[in-house]
Amino acid sequence: MGASATDSKVDFGVPAVLHKWPSLANQRRPDRESYHVSEGTLDQCITAFMEKPPATRHLYEIHTAPQPPLVTEILSPEHIAELSRLREFL
């Protein structure tokens, strides 16, 4: 196995925390801090995120250990959706 093959793997079993931003009229409140909704593995947090109504997903993010190049420390809703699709192929 070459280095590039292992570099692109994602460990979905690492610890992660799902955060939600306080909102007003379904918009993030930039004057507030996000708060802890649930914690578990990256896989569990992605599943919990995907169970949220699509209209509110922009209020969530996942915090986890970075796994370059695919996983950053704070995952945006768009990034989480991409990882969810990637997870289906692995």
N, C-alpha and C positions, 0 to 999 in steps of 0.2 A: 504494500500500500504506500502510495506516495504522500508527501506532506500535504498536498492540496486536497486529497480525499479526506484526511483527518481534520484539516482546518475547517472544512465546511460542515462538519457534524455538529449537531446541537444536542446537549445533554438536557433533556426535558425533566430530569429528576432532581435538578438543583433547586435549592430553596428559593422561593419567590414570594412577593407580597403584592396583592392587588390593592391599588389605591383609587379613591374617588375624589374628585374635586367638588367642593361645595358649589352649588349653582343657584342662579336666579334666572327665571324664565328660560330654563334649559341651556344656559350659557355659563361657562366657567367663571368663578369669581376670582380674579387675579389678586385680590387683596386678602385672600385666605389660603391656608395650606391644605394640600390634599391629605386625606385621612385613610387609615388602614381599614380595609373592608374584610379581607380574608388573607390567610397565608397558607402555604403548602408548597408543593413542587411547582416548577414552571408549567408543567402539563396541567396541573389542577387549576392554576390561576388562569391559564389560557381558556380552559373549559368554562370556568366561572364567568370570564369576560364574554365569551361567545354566547352564554345563556342570557346576557343582559339584552334588553330591547335595542335594536339597531339605532333607534333615535336618541338613545342616551349613552351609547358607547364612547362618544367623544369626551365624556366626563371621567373616563377611567384611564389608568396606566398601570403597568407592572414594573416593579422594582426588583432587580435580580443581579447576580454576579455577571459581569460582562463575559461574553464568549465570542471574541472577534473571529470572523468579521460579521457574523449574522446577528448576534445578540448584544445589545447595548445595556448599560446599567439601568436606564429608564426607557421602557418600551411604550411608544405612542400607540393609540388605537389602530392606526394603519399598519404599524409594524406587527402588532399582535395578530391582526387578521392574516397578514402574510405568513407569520409563523404557524398559525393554525392550518393554513393550506399546506405548508411545507410538512407539517406533522403528519398529515394524511398520507404523504408519499413515503414516510419512513417506517 
